[in-house]
Amino acid sequence: MPVLIIDDEADQASINTGGNRELDLLLGEDEEEDEDGENAPSTTNALIRQILQRAPMAGYVAYTATPFANILINPNAVDRQVGLDLFPKDFVIQLPRPAGYTGTEELFGVGAMDREALRQVPETDSAALRGPGGRRRRSAEITLGEAKLTLPGSLTDAVLAFCIAGGIRTLRCRASGGTLNSHTMLVHFSPRKADQFRIAEAISTQVSLWRAALGQGQDLRPMLTAAWRDQRTGVDAPADDDAIVSSALEVLGSLVVLVLNSDTGEELDYEEKPGRHIIAVGGNRLSRGLTLEGLTISYFLRTATMCDTLLQMARWYGFRHGYGDLIRIWTTDGIARWFGELALVEQAMRDSIQALDRAGRRPDQMAIRLRAHSDLLLTSRNKGNMADRQKDSWSGNHPQTVILPLGEPAKLQQNLQLTASLVSRLAPTDHAHGGLLAHDIEPGTIADYLRAYEVHDDIVAFRPHPLADWIMSRAEAGELTDWTVFVASPEDRKQVDLGGVPVGLVERRRTSSESIGTLLDPRHEGVDLPLGPGGYRREGGAYDAEAMRRARPSTQGLLIIYPLDPACLGSESIVDSVIALGLSLPHTSDSGTEWIVNSGVPLG
């Protein structure tokens, strides 16, 4: 009988973290001893391979949102007892991005800046939640400052924001004649169950104190009004402020706090108990596969060492129809920076999978490139040990300065003077698509500019000197010979003089101390193409920057200069403008030969 195996969350337990027994036994080796040795595949992996080997007709489909480990399996790995490993040799399919999906770009990219979706948790609050002794603390009691069972300021703000979000969602449902089915807040800061019980108790106690105050006639409306004012940026208000605060008070009076771990047995019960406002406190149960319905507010302090683990813990991705503007994420400076860079890691993987499909090649015929993250591993070392690091290439990519040297005035001044000199020489006069264009630029001019541009010491994706060297090597091969420079200049913003040319300042906000998340506006990658940005749109109307790069001739490169408003970045006393850069690059003949690739796959 034909067998189809569908392996959900296939990058978790199914990856071989053991070894493979050689097809030919070494001379004099005892086979029975070898079966119990260290060379055997890990258990789950071996059992799946055993099923596939026994079935005369079998298909295996691995399914996961974080396929880094699956892609990095060696396609040639074989064990003499259970056969070939689980490398996706026939196909890798990227599921189409559905309309209404909220992903990394929506939460950590340009759009998220407008509504201030990210909120920073001070280190003092994070340390207070860990309690005396940090992770070694085992008491169920939490002591923060002088008072017991008192929430730190950032967590208090997050709980109040949850009440506001619930109040707004309730009003929207009433206006449409419906009812609110589910509404959830995520609190995830530790894998330890003792920590989870402590924080859940602290939240419950604070909520009880607020309710007692209401019962004694105290007016909590000013507190919730302040919370609403702090959250209202980018929110479509369904009623006036008084109605929203009144609705939030109803949420405060009815919300429940649940601890989700292996000890509690508590479930979310969305279908059995609809309409609840739930604050879910947990750890590993919140890390993979669990859907938090109606999730608006996340308080996330859980650190990780791997990209796939961090992405799996981000339960805020998904479909947020009718309340996407209410999503807020409280996290630390460092974690926010990690997520901002993850947007580029994910995009590079998607681009490489699409390149494989366009080339009509199987995954075992052409490597899928994975961008390295500056701080995190793509997956655990024992899952990704088949990966090779290759020299840099930016074929079909869009490197950008998502980390800026905001604490280094000399670098900011150097970049401003350098850019003013370039703009003065190029004298862009072609106004289009919210900026100024200069055409027919020599690749040497771009390379020289990049080599003089100063970056943050920790930047990975945008390294000027290797980029400049790569551009010149491609120019010698007859590619990237014709450049356009685009200076973003919104008309309705504050203007400054840049090399004798008045330009409007672009607004970007920090997602961490020195990171701005995503810099590039997708439409800008098509400003020099014949069809313009409007010719490249996804279903639903969003600009498709990937399609723009695919349409870009191999000879044509685009340098995008963003003069950022220093007031939005806290650097207004240093420079008139913070210069950030992005490139939109075509697919070149060295495509598929660099970055992190599978060591057993040809570099197509």
Secondary structure as the mmCIF struct_conf table of DSSP 4:
data_model
#
loop_
_struct_conf.conf_type_id
_struct_conf.id
_struct_conf.beg_label_comp_id
_struct_conf.beg_label_asym_id
_struct_conf.beg_label_seq_id
_struct_conf.end_label_comp_id
_struct_conf.end_label_asym_id
_struct_conf.end_label_seq_id
STRN STRN1 VAL A 3 ASP A 8
TURN_TY1_P TURN_TY1_P1 GLU A 9 GLN A 12
BEND BEND1 ALA A 13 ILE A 15
BEND BEND2 GLY A 18 GLY A 18
BEND BEND3 LEU A 23 ASP A 24
HELX_LH_PP_P HELX_LH_PP_P1 LEU A 25 LEU A 26
TURN_TY1_P TURN_TY1_P2 LEU A 27 GLY A 28
HELX_RH_AL_P HELX_RH_AL_P1 GLU A 31 GLU A 35
TURN_TY1_P TURN_TY1_P3 ASP A 36 ASP A 36
BEND BEND4 GLY A 37 GLY A 37
TURN_TY1_P TURN_TY1_P4 GLU A 38 ASN A 39
BEND BEND5 ALA A 40 ALA A 40
HELX_LH_PP_P HELX_LH_PP_P2 PRO A 41 SER A 42
HELX_RH_AL_P HELX_RH_AL_P2 THR A 43 ARG A 54
BEND BEND6 PRO A 56 MET A 57
STRN STRN2 ALA A 58 TYR A 63
BEND BEND7 ALA A 65 ALA A 65
HELX_RH_AL_P HELX_RH_AL_P3 PHE A 68 ILE A 71
TURN_TY1_P TURN_TY1_P5 LEU A 72 LEU A 72
BEND BEND8 ILE A 73 ILE A 73
TURN_TY1_P TURN_TY1_P6 PRO A 75 ASN A 76
STRN STRN3 VAL A 78 ASP A 79
TURN_TY1_P TURN_TY1_P7 ARG A 80 VAL A 82
STRN STRN4 GLY A 83 LEU A 84
BEND BEND9 ASP A 90 ASP A 90
HELX_LH_PP_P HELX_LH_PP_P3 GLN A 94 PRO A 96
TURN_TY1_P TURN_TY1_P8 ALA A 99 GLY A 100
STRN STRN5 TYR A 101 THR A 102
HELX_RH_AL_P HELX_RH_AL_P4 THR A 104 PHE A 108
BEND BEND10 GLY A 109 GLY A 109
HELX_RH_AL_P HELX_RH_AL_P5 VAL A 110 ARG A 115
TURN_TY1_P TURN_TY1_P9 GLU A 116 GLU A 116
STRN STRN6 LEU A 118 GLN A 120
HELX_LH_PP_P HELX_LH_PP_P4 VAL A 121 PRO A 122
HELX_RH_AL_P HELX_RH_AL_P6 GLU A 123 ARG A 130
TURN_TY1_P TURN_TY1_P10 PRO A 132 GLY A 133
HELX_RH_3T_P HELX_RH_3T_P1 GLY A 134 ARG A 136
BEND BEND11 ALA A 140 ALA A 140
STRN STRN7 THR A 143 LEU A 144
TURN_TY1_P TURN_TY1_P11 GLY A 145 GLU A 146
STRN STRN8 ALA A 147 LYS A 148
TURN_TY1_P TURN_TY1_P12 LEU A 149 LEU A 149
HELX_RH_AL_P HELX_RH_AL_P7 GLY A 153 ALA A 175
TURN_TY1_P TURN_TY1_P13 SER A 176 GLY A 177
STRN STRN9 SER A 182 HIS A 188
BEND BEND12 PRO A 191 PRO A 191
HELX_RH_AL_P HELX_RH_AL_P8 LYS A 193 GLY A 215
TURN_TY1_P TURN_TY1_P14 GLN A 216 GLY A 217
HELX_RH_AL_P HELX_RH_AL_P9 ARG A 221 GLN A 231
TURN_TY1_P TURN_TY1_P15 THR A 233 GLY A 234
BEND BEND13 PRO A 238 ALA A 239
HELX_RH_AL_P HELX_RH_AL_P10 ASP A 241 SER A 254
STRN STRN10 VAL A 256 LEU A 260
BEND BEND14 ASN A 261 ASN A 261
TURN_TY1_P TURN_TY1_P16 SER A 262 THR A 264
TURN_TY1_P TURN_TY1_P17 TYR A 270 GLU A 272
BEND BEND15 LYS A 273 LYS A 273
TURN_TY1_P TURN_TY1_P18 PRO A 274 GLY A 275
STRN STRN11 ARG A 276 GLY A 282
BEND BEND16 GLY A 283 GLY A 283
HELX_RH_3T_P HELX_RH_3T_P2 ASN A 284 LEU A 286
BEND BEND17 SER A 287 GLY A 289
TURN_TY1_P TURN_TY1_P19 GLU A 293 GLY A 294
STRN STRN12 LEU A 295 PHE A 300
BEND BEND18 THR A 305 THR A 305
STRN STRN13 MET A 306 MET A 306
HELX_RH_AL_P HELX_RH_AL_P11 CYS A 307 MET A 313
TURN_TY1_P TURN_TY1_P20 ARG A 315 TRP A 316
STRN STRN14 GLY A 318 PHE A 319
TURN_TY1_P TURN_TY1_P21 HIS A 321 TYR A 323
HELX_RH_3T_P HELX_RH_3T_P3 GLY A 324 LEU A 326
STRN STRN15 ARG A 328 THR A 331
HELX_RH_AL_P HELX_RH_AL_P12 ASP A 333 ARG A 358
TURN_TY1_P TURN_TY1_P22 ALA A 359 GLY A 360
TURN_TY1_P TURN_TY1_P23 PRO A 363 GLN A 365
BEND BEND19 MET A 366 MET A 366
HELX_LH_PP_P HELX_LH_PP_P5 ALA A 367 ARG A 369
STRN STRN16 LEU A 370 LEU A 370
HELX_LH_PP_P HELX_LH_PP_P6 ARG A 371 HIS A 373
BEND BEND20 SER A 374 LEU A 376
STRN STRN17 LEU A 377 LEU A 377
BEND BEND21 LEU A 378 THR A 379
TURN_TY1_P TURN_TY1_P24 ARG A 381 LYS A 383
BEND BEND22 GLY A 384 GLY A 384
TURN_TY1_P TURN_TY1_P25 ASN A 385 MET A 386
STRN STRN18 ALA A 387 GLN A 390
TURN_TY1_P TURN_TY1_P26 SER A 395 GLY A 396
STRN STRN19 GLN A 400 GLN A 400
STRN STRN20 ILE A 403 ILE A 403
TURN_TY1_P TURN_TY1_P27 LEU A 406 GLY A 407
HELX_RH_AL_P HELX_RH_AL_P13 PRO A 409 LEU A 426
STRN STRN21 ASP A 430 ALA A 432
TURN_TY1_P TURN_TY1_P28 HIS A 433 GLY A 434
STRN STRN22 GLY A 435 ILE A 441
HELX_RH_AL_P HELX_RH_AL_P14 PRO A 443 ALA A 452
TURN_TY1_P TURN_TY1_P29 ASP A 457 ASP A 458
BEND BEND23 ALA A 461 ALA A 461
HELX_RH_AL_P HELX_RH_AL_P15 PRO A 464 GLU A 476
TURN_TY1_P TURN_TY1_P30 ALA A 477 GLY A 478
BEND BEND24 LEU A 480 LEU A 480
STRN STRN23 ASP A 482 ALA A 488
TURN_TY1_P TURN_TY1_P31 GLU A 491 ASP A 492
BEND BEND25 ARG A 493 ARG A 493
STRN STRN24 GLN A 495 LEU A 498
TURN_TY1_P TURN_TY1_P32 GLY A 499 GLY A 500
STRN STRN25 VAL A 501 GLY A 504
HELX_LH_PP_P HELX_LH_PP_P7 LEU A 505 LEU A 505
STRN STRN26 VAL A 506 VAL A 506
HELX_LH_PP_P HELX_LH_PP_P8 GLU A 507 GLU A 507
BEND BEND26 THR A 511 GLU A 514
STRN STRN27 SER A 515 SER A 515
BEND BEND27 GLY A 517 GLY A 517
HELX_RH_3T_P HELX_RH_3T_P4 PRO A 522 GLY A 526
TURN_TY1_P TURN_TY1_P33 VAL A 527 ASP A 528
BEND BEND28 LEU A 529 LEU A 529
TURN_TY1_P TURN_TY1_P34 PRO A 530 LEU A 531
HELX_RH_3T_P HELX_RH_3T_P5 PRO A 533 GLY A 535
STRN STRN28 ARG A 537 ARG A 537
TURN_TY1_P TURN_TY1_P35 GLU A 539 GLY A 540
BEND BEND29 GLY A 541 GLY A 541
STRN STRN29 TYR A 543 TYR A 543
HELX_RH_AL_P HELX_RH_AL_P16 ALA A 545 ALA A 551
BEND BEND30 ARG A 552 ARG A 552
TURN_TY1_P TURN_TY1_P36 SER A 554 THR A 555
STRN STRN30 GLN A 556 LEU A 564
HELX_RH_AL_P HELX_RH_AL_P17 PRO A 566 LEU A 569
TURN_TY1_P TURN_TY1_P37 GLY A 570 GLY A 570
TURN_TY1_P TURN_TY1_P38 GLU A 572 ILE A 574
BEND BEND31 ASP A 576 ASP A 576
STRN STRN31 VAL A 578 SER A 584
TURN_TY1_P TURN_TY1_P39 SER A 589 GLY A 592
BEND BEND32 THR A 593 GLU A 594
STRN STRN32 TRP A 595 ASN A 598
TURN_TY1_P TURN_TY1_P40 SER A 599 GLY A 600
BEND BEND33 VAL A 601 VAL A 601
#
